[in-house]
Amino acid sequence: MRHIKVLSVFGTRPDTIKLAPVVNELSKYPELIDSVTCGTAQHREMMDQVLGVFGITPDYDLGVMRDDQTLFDIAERGLRGLQEVLERERPDITLVHGDTSTAFVGALASFYCKVKVGHVEAGLRTNQKYDPFPEEMNRRLVGCLSDLHFAPTGEHLGNLLRENFPRSNIYVTGNTVVDAVLAVSAARKGFADARLASIDFTGRRLVLVTAHRRENIGEPLEAICGAVRDVLGEFPDTLVVMPVHPNPRVRSTVVRELSGVDRCYLIDPVSYPDMVGLMQRCFMVMTDSGGLQEEAPALGKPVLVLRRTTERPEGLRAGTLRLVGVSREGIRTEAGILLSNTEKYRQMAESPNPYGDGKASKRIVSGILHHFGMVDERPADFA
């Protein structure tokens, strides 16, 4: 029986979380699929944490991360490393995820080696070249290099059709992060991080805060931190947990602005199960992360998006997200509404998650098999 070889490439925490369920689904078809994995280690420690959770050991580890690395560094080392992997393995298709620099170099290296590319989480757009940077152009460039497009929702399908990608090569799958968060939330037992385990949450409303995007570094991040102080001051029954990104420019600002603030816990990045645990326990999420916009609603948690734009407008329409910008006053006002208005909070918390049903990975693998003529039936679109 014919086999196809699928190379899955990941390198950061978000793309590893979102590709891990696909890698595990690929492994269920050994009679049809040879699955090969490659980690660039664009983010060394955070990638490794996620791989451990999902029981994945990469066949190749490029180890590209260096201190104070630039986008140029990641691209150069990633391309060279992937060239060797692609020339050795000769896969039928390379899977990359989303909008990371790893995804871009994975798609570009595959193009250079004349290997097909499958883009998981395809079609997201803000239509702002530098917002988010470099993610908006990464995903557009990956799209141009891709042969198969796995769009999470009908919104993303529409974006791809407007850009003249053929409908026959687009599969609407839902987002694999919902697969991941539902699986981990069902399996986890408690906090592994000792500091999290020591926090007394009794009678307190937990606000989970993350902020790390390049376009928010500087004044926007200072404003976000100011809003966190304001919320804690106005609502004495709240506490904030903020995992601080290792980027030195992010960390220096957050520590300067929030260190020592009462009821504000600044912690190092936590394992994925602990992050899911924080989402389960929290009252609401304030974040500039893309993934949390999809994950938190799967657990019934409202999300205030600390950005000027979002490539996830489905959540705005569904009511699971609110785009609040990066002004101190705007963030404080919107957070105050959810913390003081029970009905507004209920409306957001009970809105259905538009991003997935936990079966995206199955649709992606079925789409690959369908494209290569190994199954006759095209998977039904997620709706």
VOPAGU-2260 file (C-alpha; in pm, 1 decimal, decimal comma):
REM VOPAGU-2260
SITE   aa  ch    i         X         Y         Z
SITE  MET   A    0       0,0       0,0       0,0
SITE  ARG   A    1     126,1     348,0     -86,4
SITE  HIS   A    2     259,3     568,0     193,5
SITE  ILE   A    3     300,3     942,9     201,9
SITE  LYS   A    4     563,3    1113,8     413,8
SITE  VAL   A    5     455,1    1418,0     615,0
SITE  LEU   A    6     713,8    1646,8     773,9
SITE  SER   A    7     576,5    1862,8    1057,6
SITE  VAL   A    8     785,9    2169,8    1146,3
SITE  PHE   A    9     744,9    2371,5    1468,0
SITE  GLY   A   10     965,2    2582,4    1690,8
SITE  THR   A   11     778,5    2811,3    1930,3
SITE  ARG   A   12     536,1    2744,6    2211,1
SITE  PRO   A   13     222,1    2844,7    2013,5
SITE  ASP   A   14     296,0    2651,7    1695,6
SITE  THR   A   15     407,5    2346,3    1893,2
SITE  ILE   A   16      85,0    2349,2    2095,7
SITE  LYS   A   17    -121,5    2377,9    1780,3
SITE  LEU   A   18      68,6    2122,0    1571,4
SITE  ALA   A   19     105,4    1862,4    1848,5
SITE  PRO   A   20    -252,7    1731,7    1813,0
SITE  VAL   A   21    -196,7    1700,4    1437,3
SITE  VAL   A   22     129,9    1509,6    1488,4
SITE  ASN   A   23     -46,7    1272,2    1725,8
SITE  GLU   A   24    -332,4    1226,4    1479,6
SITE  LEU   A   25     -87,9    1151,5    1195,7
SITE  SER   A   26      61,1     873,0    1408,3
SITE  LYS   A   27    -273,8     690,5    1403,7
SITE  TYR   A   28    -233,6     606,7    1033,5
SITE  PRO   A   29      95,9     410,8    1012,3
SITE  GLU   A   30     -38,3     207,8     719,4
SITE  LEU   A   31     -78,4     527,1     514,1
SITE  ILE   A   32     148,8     795,0     661,9
SITE  ASP   A   33     516,0     816,1     756,2
SITE  SER   A   34     523,8    1103,8    1005,0
SITE  VAL   A   35     851,4    1293,6    1056,3
SITE  THR   A   36     891,0    1584,3    1298,5
SITE  CYS   A   37    1138,1    1871,6    1309,1
SITE  GLY   A   38    1173,5    2130,0    1584,8
SITE  THR   A   39    1366,0    2443,2    1500,0
SITE  ALA   A   40    1380,8    2539,1    1869,9
SITE  GLN   A   41    1319,1    2902,6    1779,0
SITE  HIS   A   42    1208,2    2920,5    2142,1
SITE  ARG   A   43    1412,9    2641,6    2301,0
SITE  GLU   A   44    1270,5    2597,3    2648,4
SITE  MET   A   45     908,7    2675,7    2566,0
SITE  MET   A   46     904,2    2434,5    2270,6
SITE  ASP   A   47    1052,6    2157,5    2485,6
SITE  GLN   A   48     790,7    2207,4    2758,8
SITE  VAL   A   49     505,9    2157,2    2515,2
SITE  LEU   A   50     661,5    1854,5    2347,3
SITE  GLY   A   51     687,0    1685,3    2686,6
SITE  VAL   A   52     318,9    1743,7    2755,4
SITE  PHE   A   53     214,4    1579,1    2430,2
SITE  GLY   A   54     472,8    1300,3    2441,5
SITE  ILE   A   55     652,3    1403,5    2121,9
SITE  THR   A   56    1026,7    1366,6    2060,5
SITE  PRO   A   57    1132,0    1542,2    1738,4
SITE  ASP   A   58    1315,3    1336,1    1480,6
SITE  TYR   A   59    1523,7    1646,7    1409,3
SITE  ASP   A   60    1614,4    1933,2    1643,7
SITE  LEU   A   61    1779,5    2228,4    1471,6
SITE  GLY   A   62    1859,5    2423,2    1788,4
SITE  VAL   A   63    1849,0    2761,8    1617,1
SITE  MET   A   64    1784,6    2971,1    1929,5
SITE  ARG   A   65    2055,0    3211,0    2048,0
SITE  ASP   A   66    2048,7    3489,4    2307,0
SITE  ASP   A   67    1914,4    3817,6    2167,1
SITE  GLN   A   68    1839,4    3652,4    1833,6
SITE  THR   A   69    1696,7    3859,6    1549,9
SITE  LEU   A   70    1455,2    3769,2    1273,8
SITE  PHE   A   71    1755,0    3753,0    1040,2
SITE  ASP   A   72    1925,5    3499,8    1267,9
SITE  ILE   A   73    1618,9    3275,0    1285,1
SITE  ALA   A   74    1569,5    3283,6     909,6
SITE  GLU   A   75    1932,9    3210,9     826,6
SITE  ARG   A   76    1982,6    2922,7    1070,1
SITE  GLY   A   77    1636,7    2781,6    1007,5
SITE  LEU   A   78    1675,9    2770,7     631,1
SITE  ARG   A   79    2013,5    2596,8     646,6
SITE  GLY   A   80    1895,4    2340,8     898,2
SITE  LEU   A   81    1574,6    2266,2     711,4
SITE  GLN   A   82    1760,7    2226,3     385,2
SITE  GLU   A   83    1947,1    1928,7     530,7
SITE  VAL   A   84    1628,1    1773,7     671,8
SITE  LEU   A   85    1432,8    1815,4     348,9
SITE  GLU   A   86    1711,6    1677,1     131,6
SITE  ARG   A   87    1747,7    1374,6     357,7
SITE  GLU   A   88    1379,1    1295,5     410,6
SITE  ARG   A   89    1224,5    1405,2      78,1
SITE  PRO   A   90     872,2    1437,8     225,5
SITE  ASP   A   91     559,5    1454,8      14,2
SITE  ILE   A   92     439,4    1753,9     213,1
SITE  THR   A   93     565,1    1982,9     490,2
SITE  LEU   A   94     317,8    2104,5     752,9
SITE  VAL   A   95     380,7    2444,1     909,7
SITE  HIS   A   96     162,1    2636,1    1146,2
SITE  GLY   A   97      33,3    2988,3    1154,0
SITE  ASP   A   98     252,0    3295,5    1145,4
SITE  THR   A   99     582,3    3225,0    1318,8
SITE  SER   A  100     922,8    3278,4    1163,4
SITE  THR   A  101     961,4    2899,6    1185,3
SITE  ALA   A  102     651,4    2861,6     968,2
SITE  PHE   A  103     788,8    3105,3     712,7
SITE  VAL   A  104    1130,5    2941,4     683,9
SITE  GLY   A  105     968,6    2597,3     679,7
SITE  ALA   A  106     752,3    2697,1     385,2
SITE  LEU   A  107    1035,2    2875,5     203,1
SITE  ALA   A  108    1282,7    2588,2     246,7
SITE  SER   A  109    1019,3    2342,8     123,5
SITE  PHE   A  110     954,7    2559,5    -180,6
SITE  TYR   A  111    1326,2    2569,1    -258,5
SITE  CYS   A  112    1329,9    2187,4    -238,5
SITE  LYS   A  113    1008,2    2160,0    -445,6
SITE  VAL   A  114     815,9    1998,8    -161,1
SITE  LYS   A  115     446,1    2073,7    -114,0
SITE  VAL   A  116     345,0    2286,7     183,4
SITE  GLY   A  117      37,3    2251,3     403,7
SITE  HIS   A  118     -48,3    2561,4     606,7
SITE  VAL   A  119    -230,3    2489,1     932,7
SITE  GLU   A  120    -424,1    2793,1    1060,9
SITE  ALA   A  121    -434,9    2953,5     717,9
SITE  GLY   A  122    -616,1    3267,8     609,7
SITE  LEU   A  123    -591,1    3487,8     918,6
SITE  ARG   A  124    -555,7    3855,1     827,0
SITE  THR   A  125    -546,6    4198,8     988,9
SITE  ASN   A  126    -464,8    4368,8     655,9
SITE  GLN   A  127    -207,0    4579,3     842,0
SITE  LYS   A  128     145,0    4503,1     718,1
SITE  TYR   A  129     319,9    4574,6    1048,0
SITE  ASP   A  130      42,4    4481,9    1292,1
SITE  PRO   A  131     116,8    4226,3    1421,6
SITE  PHE   A  132     483,1    4229,2    1320,9
SITE  PRO   A  133     621,4    4009,5    1169,8
SITE  GLU   A  134     325,4    3772,8    1194,0
SITE  GLU   A  135      93,5    3937,6     941,5
SITE  MET   A  136     345,7    3911,3     659,3
SITE  ASN   A  137     469,4    3570,9     773,1
SITE  ARG   A  138     124,2    3419,0     728,0
SITE  ARG   A  139      69,4    3594,0     395,0
SITE  LEU   A  140     404,8    3472,8     263,7
SITE  VAL   A  141     340,1    3119,6     389,2
SITE  GLY   A  142       3,7    3129,2     214,4
SITE  CYS   A  143     167,6    3217,5    -117,0
SITE  LEU   A  144     404,2    2920,7     -80,4
SITE  SER   A  145     138,2    2670,8      29,4
SITE  ASP   A  146     -38,6    2401,7    -170,0
SITE  LEU   A  147    -293,3    2309,0      96,9
SITE  HIS   A  148    -463,3    2560,8     324,8
SITE  PHE   A  149    -624,5    2444,8     649,2
SITE  ALA   A  150    -844,3    2741,1     741,4
SITE  PRO   A  151    -989,4    2738,4    1093,2
SITE  THR   A  152   -1319,9    2909,5    1006,5
SITE  GLY   A  153   -1538,0    3031,2     723,3
SITE  GLU   A  154   -1402,2    3381,6     782,1
SITE  HIS   A  155   -1052,9    3260,7     696,2
SITE  LEU   A  156   -1185,1    3066,4     397,6
SITE  GLY   A  157   -1332,4    3392,5     268,1
SITE  ASN   A  158    -998,4    3570,0     304,9
SITE  LEU   A  159    -822,9    3301,1     103,2
SITE  LEU   A  160   -1087,4    3301,6    -170,3
SITE  ARG   A  161   -1059,7    3679,2    -202,8
SITE  GLU   A  162    -688,3    3629,1    -258,5
SITE  ASN   A  163    -767,3    3381,4    -539,3
SITE  PHE   A  164    -650,9    3061,2    -373,6
SITE  PRO   A  165    -840,8    2766,5    -528,3
SITE  ARG   A  166   -1132,3    2640,6    -320,1
SITE  SER   A  167   -1035,7    2280,5    -392,2
SITE  ASN   A  168    -713,3    2327,4    -194,2
SITE  ILE   A  169    -877,7    2481,6     114,2
SITE  TYR   A  170   -1015,9    2273,2     400,4
SITE  VAL   A  171   -1212,7    2442,0     681,3
SITE  THR   A  172   -1111,7    2254,2     993,3
SITE  GLY   A  173   -1162,9    2450,5    1313,4
SITE  ASN   A  174    -856,6    2548,9    1513,2
SITE  THR   A  175    -628,0    2278,5    1650,0
SITE  VAL   A  176    -566,5    2479,9    1967,4
SITE  VAL   A  177    -916,9    2384,2    2078,5
SITE  ASP   A  178    -818,0    2018,5    2036,6
SITE  ALA   A  179    -514,1    2086,1    2255,0
SITE  VAL   A  180    -680,9    2285,8    2531,4
SITE  LEU   A  181    -972,4    2043,4    2569,6
SITE  ALA   A  182    -739,4    1744,1    2589,8
SITE  VAL   A  183    -510,1    1906,1    2846,2
SITE  SER   A  184    -790,9    2051,9    3058,3
SITE  ALA   A  185    -946,9    1706,7    3089,7
SITE  ALA   A  186    -618,4    1540,8    3190,7
SITE  ARG   A  187    -450,9    1792,6    3425,4
SITE  LYS   A  188    -468,9    1745,7    3803,0
SITE  GLY   A  189    -320,6    2058,0    3965,5
SITE  PHE   A  190     -52,1    2323,4    3937,2
SITE  ALA   A  191     300,8    2189,1    3890,8
SITE  ASP   A  192     454,3    2535,5    3943,6
SITE  ALA   A  193     521,4    2572,8    4315,2
SITE  ARG   A  194     445,1    2944,6    4322,5
SITE  LEU   A  195     107,4    2895,2    4154,8
SITE  ALA   A  196      25,7    2611,3    4392,3
SITE  SER   A  197      99,4    2841,0    4688,5
SITE  ILE   A  198    -138,4    3122,8    4585,4
SITE  ASP   A  199    -456,9    3146,0    4790,4
SITE  PHE   A  200    -731,5    3208,4    4535,5
SITE  THR   A  201   -1010,3    3182,0    4794,6
SITE  GLY   A  202   -1261,4    3465,5    4758,3
SITE  ARG   A  203   -1053,5    3631,9    4487,1
SITE  ARG   A  204   -1126,4    3684,8    4118,9
SITE  LEU   A  205    -821,4    3594,5    3916,2
SITE  VAL   A  206    -734,6    3806,3    3612,7
SITE  LEU   A  207    -486,6    3629,1    3385,6
SITE  VAL   A  208    -268,3    3878,9    3196,7
SITE  THR   A  209     -15,4    3821,3    2920,1
SITE  ALA   A  210     155,6    4077,5    2697,2
SITE  HIS   A  211     456,2    4024,3    2475,9
SITE  ARG   A  212     392,8    4128,6    2114,9
SITE  ARG   A  213     667,2    4328,3    1944,9
SITE  GLU   A  214     430,1    4610,1    1850,2
SITE  ASN   A  215     332,7    4651,5    2217,4
SITE  ILE   A  216     688,5    4687,8    2348,9
SITE  GLY   A  217     750,5    5034,9    2490,3
SITE  GLU   A  218     467,7    5278,5    2565,6
SITE  PRO   A  219     181,8    5034,1    2493,5
SITE  LEU   A  220     322,1    4779,9    2739,7
SITE  GLU   A  221     369,5    5054,4    2998,3
SITE  ALA   A  222       3,6    5149,8    2950,5
SITE  ILE   A  223    -104,5    4786,1    2991,0
SITE  CYS   A  224      88,7    4762,7    3316,7
SITE  GLY   A  225     -65,7    5089,4    3435,7
SITE  ALA   A  226    -412,7    4951,2    3365,9
SITE  VAL   A  227    -328,1    4637,9    3567,1
SITE  ARG   A  228    -235,8    4857,8    3864,5
SITE  ASP   A  229    -560,3    5052,6    3823,0
SITE  VAL   A  230    -774,2    4736,8    3815,2
SITE  LEU   A  231    -608,8    4598,6    4126,9
SITE  GLY   A  232    -659,2    4930,3    4302,2
SITE  GLU   A  233   -1026,4    4963,5    4206,7
SITE  PHE   A  234   -1128,1    4603,0    4273,9
SITE  PRO   A  235    -976,9    4473,9    4599,7
SITE  ASP   A  236   -1123,0    4125,3    4547,1
SITE  THR   A  237    -906,8    4073,1    4236,4
SITE  LEU   A  238    -560,0    3934,1    4193,4
SITE  VAL   A  239    -349,0    3922,5    3879,4
SITE  VAL   A  240    -121,1    3645,2    3760,8
SITE  MET   A  241     107,2    3751,5    3476,2
SITE  PRO   A  242     349,6    3503,0    3321,6
SITE  VAL   A  243     628,9    3728,4    3194,6
SITE  HIS   A  244     772,8    3660,1    2850,2
SITE  PRO   A  245    1152,3    3605,0    2848,7
SITE  ASN   A  246    1213,4    3880,5    2590,3
SITE  PRO   A  247    1443,0    4117,5    2787,1
SITE  ARG   A  248    1259,3    4428,2    2665,4
SITE  VAL   A  249     926,0    4286,8    2781,1
SITE  ARG   A  250    1060,2    4160,7    3110,9
SITE  SER   A  251    1238,9    4484,8    3206,3
SITE  THR   A  252     923,3    4691,7    3150,3
SITE  VAL   A  253     690,0    4455,5    3334,8
SITE  VAL   A  254     923,4    4416,5    3632,4
SITE  ARG   A  255     978,9    4792,6    3654,9
SITE  GLU   A  256     607,0    4873,2    3638,2
SITE  LEU   A  257     452,4    4588,7    3840,0
SITE  SER   A  258     711,7    4437,6    4072,7
SITE  GLY   A  259     598,4    4474,8    4432,5
SITE  VAL   A  260     238,5    4567,9    4344,0
SITE  ASP   A  261       0,0    4408,2    4595,4
SITE  ARG   A  262    -192,1    4104,5    4461,5
SITE  CYS   A  263       8,4    4105,6    4135,5
SITE  TYR   A  264     203,2    3784,0    4082,8
SITE  LEU   A  265     474,5    3807,3    3817,2
SITE  ILE   A  266     592,0    3458,0    3731,4
SITE  ASP   A  267     817,0    3296,1    3475,2
SITE  PRO   A  268     647,3    3132,3    3175,9
SITE  VAL   A  269     461,5    2825,1    3294,6
SITE  SER   A  270     404,5    2484,3    3143,1
SITE  TYR   A  271     112,4    2447,3    2907,8
SITE  PRO   A  272     -92,5    2243,1    3158,4
SITE  ASP   A  273     -41,5    2515,7    3419,1
SITE  MET   A  274    -147,9    2781,9    3167,5
SITE  VAL   A  275    -461,5    2580,1    3095,3
SITE  GLY   A  276    -513,7    2555,8    3470,8
SITE  LEU   A  277    -490,0    2933,6    3502,4
SITE  MET   A  278    -750,1    2970,3    3227,1
SITE  GLN   A  279    -978,1    2722,9    3403,0
SITE  ARG   A  280    -948,4    2907,5    3734,6
SITE  CYS   A  281    -951,6    3268,1    3612,8
SITE  PHE   A  282   -1240,5    3513,0    3599,4
SITE  MET   A  283   -1121,0    3666,5    3271,4
SITE  VAL   A  284    -817,9    3700,5    3045,6
SITE  MET   A  285    -641,7    4018,7    2932,6
SITE  THR   A  286    -392,9    3940,8    2656,9
SITE  ASP   A  287    -227,2    4035,1    2329,5
SITE  SER   A  288    -177,0    3665,5    2248,5
SITE  GLY   A  289    -342,2    3513,9    1944,3
SITE  GLY   A  290    -377,0    3164,4    2088,5
SITE  LEU   A  291    -543,7    3275,2    2412,8
SITE  GLN   A  292    -814,7    3445,5    2207,4
SITE  GLU   A  293    -912,3    3096,6    2089,5
SITE  GLU   A  294    -830,3    2890,2    2398,9
SITE  ALA   A  295    -996,6    3086,0    2677,3
SITE  PRO   A  296   -1344,7    3091,0    2513,4
SITE  ALA   A  297   -1326,0    2709,8    2488,5
SITE  LEU   A  298   -1323,7    2717,2    2870,2
SITE  GLY   A  299   -1593,7    2984,5    2899,8
SITE  LYS   A  300   -1364,6    3275,9    2986,1
SITE  PRO   A  301   -1408,4    3630,1    2843,8
SITE  VAL   A  302   -1104,5    3778,9    2672,4
SITE  LEU   A  303   -1004,1    4144,4    2652,3
SITE  VAL   A  304    -765,8    4175,6    2356,4
SITE  LEU   A  305    -481,8    4418,4    2430,2
SITE  ARG   A  306    -420,1    4511,6    2068,4
SITE  ARG   A  307    -533,6    4764,3    1810,0
SITE  THR   A  308    -630,1    4493,0    1560,4
SITE  THR   A  309    -712,4    4124,8    1567,6
SITE  GLU   A  310    -703,9    3864,8    1293,2
SITE  ARG   A  311    -972,6    3673,1    1482,6
SITE  PRO   A  312   -1289,6    3877,2    1416,4
SITE  GLU   A  313   -1512,9    3571,9    1467,0
SITE  GLY   A  314   -1462,7    3607,0    1841,3
SITE  LEU   A  315   -1565,9    3972,4    1829,6
SITE  ARG   A  316   -1885,4    3883,8    1646,5
SITE  ALA   A  317   -1956,0    3583,6    1867,2
SITE  GLY   A  318   -1903,4    3796,0    2177,5
SITE  THR   A  319   -1619,0    3590,8    2328,1
SITE  LEU   A  320   -1362,5    3868,2    2267,7
SITE  ARG   A  321   -1354,6    4243,7    2310,6
SITE  LEU   A  322   -1088,6    4449,2    2131,2
SITE  VAL   A  323    -984,1    4710,3    2388,1
SITE  GLY   A  324    -669,0    4861,9    2238,6
SITE  VAL   A  325    -358,6    4960,1    2431,9
SITE  SER   A  326    -456,1    5280,0    2611,4
SITE  ARG   A  327    -449,3    5268,5    2990,4
SITE  GLU   A  328    -790,1    5428,6    3023,6
SITE  GLY   A  329    -952,8    5203,7    2763,4
SITE  ILE   A  330    -822,6    4883,7    2920,8
SITE  ARG   A  331    -919,8    4995,1    3272,2
SITE  THR   A  332   -1271,7    5087,8    3157,7
SITE  GLU   A  333   -1338,1    4760,5    2974,0
SITE  ALA   A  334   -1198,0    4549,7    3256,2
SITE  GLY   A  335   -1413,1    4742,6    3502,1
SITE  ILE   A  336   -1727,3    4664,9    3302,9
SITE  LEU   A  337   -1669,8    4289,6    3327,5
SITE  LEU   A  338   -1572,3    4308,4    3693,5
SITE  SER   A  339   -1876,8    4512,4    3794,6
SITE  ASN   A  340   -2155,5    4415,8    3549,3
SITE  THR   A  341   -2274,4    4058,4    3600,3
SITE  GLU   A  342   -2492,5    4052,1    3288,7
SITE  LYS   A  343   -2217,1    4182,0    3058,0
SITE  TYR   A  344   -1985,5    3921,2    3199,5
SITE  ARG   A  345   -2240,0    3641,2    3158,1
SITE  GLN   A  346   -2300,4    3733,7    2794,9
SITE  MET   A  347   -1931,4    3696,3    2712,5
SITE  ALA   A  348   -1869,6    3388,1    2925,3
SITE  GLU   A  349   -2165,7    3200,0    2779,3
SITE  SER   A  350   -2109,1    3289,9    2413,2
SITE  PRO   A  351   -2022,3    2979,7    2206,8
SITE  ASN   A  352   -1660,1    2945,9    2098,0
SITE  PRO   A  353   -1647,9    3000,3    1719,9
SITE  TYR   A  354   -1299,8    2855,9    1682,1
SITE  GLY   A  355   -1342,2    2482,0    1703,4
SITE  ASP   A  356   -1501,2    2165,5    1837,0
SITE  GLY   A  357   -1195,8    1955,6    1921,4
SITE  LYS   A  358   -1188,8    1770,4    1587,0
SITE  ALA   A  359    -966,6    1997,8    1377,2
SITE  SER   A  360    -673,1    1756,4    1370,6
SITE  LYS   A  361    -890,9    1477,4    1234,2
SITE  ARG   A  362   -1012,1    1705,5     955,3
SITE  ILE   A  363    -655,7    1811,6     869,3
SITE  VAL   A  364    -527,0    1454,6     840,6
SITE  SER   A  365    -835,7    1355,7     642,3
SITE  GLY   A  366    -773,3    1653,8     414,0
SITE  ILE   A  367    -414,0    1545,0     351,6
SITE  LEU   A  368    -523,6    1192,3     268,0
SITE  HIS   A  369    -798,0    1325,7      42,1
SITE  HIS   A  370    -559,6    1557,2    -141,6
SITE  PHE   A  371    -318,8    1272,6    -215,1
SITE  GLY   A  372    -600,8    1047,2    -335,7
SITE  MET   A  373    -572,1     800,4     -48,3
SITE  VAL   A  374    -933,2     844,7      60,7
SITE  ASP   A  375   -1224,4     932,7    -164,9
SITE  GLU   A  376   -1433,3    1143,9      69,8
SITE  ARG   A  377   -1344,8    1505,7     131,4
SITE  PRO   A  378   -1385,9    1595,2     501,5
SITE  ALA   A  379   -1686,9    1811,7     577,1
SITE  ASP   A  380   -1606,7    2172,8     664,1
SITE  PHE   A  381   -1618,6    2284,6    1025,9
SITE  ALA   A  382   -1911,6    2516,7    1076,3
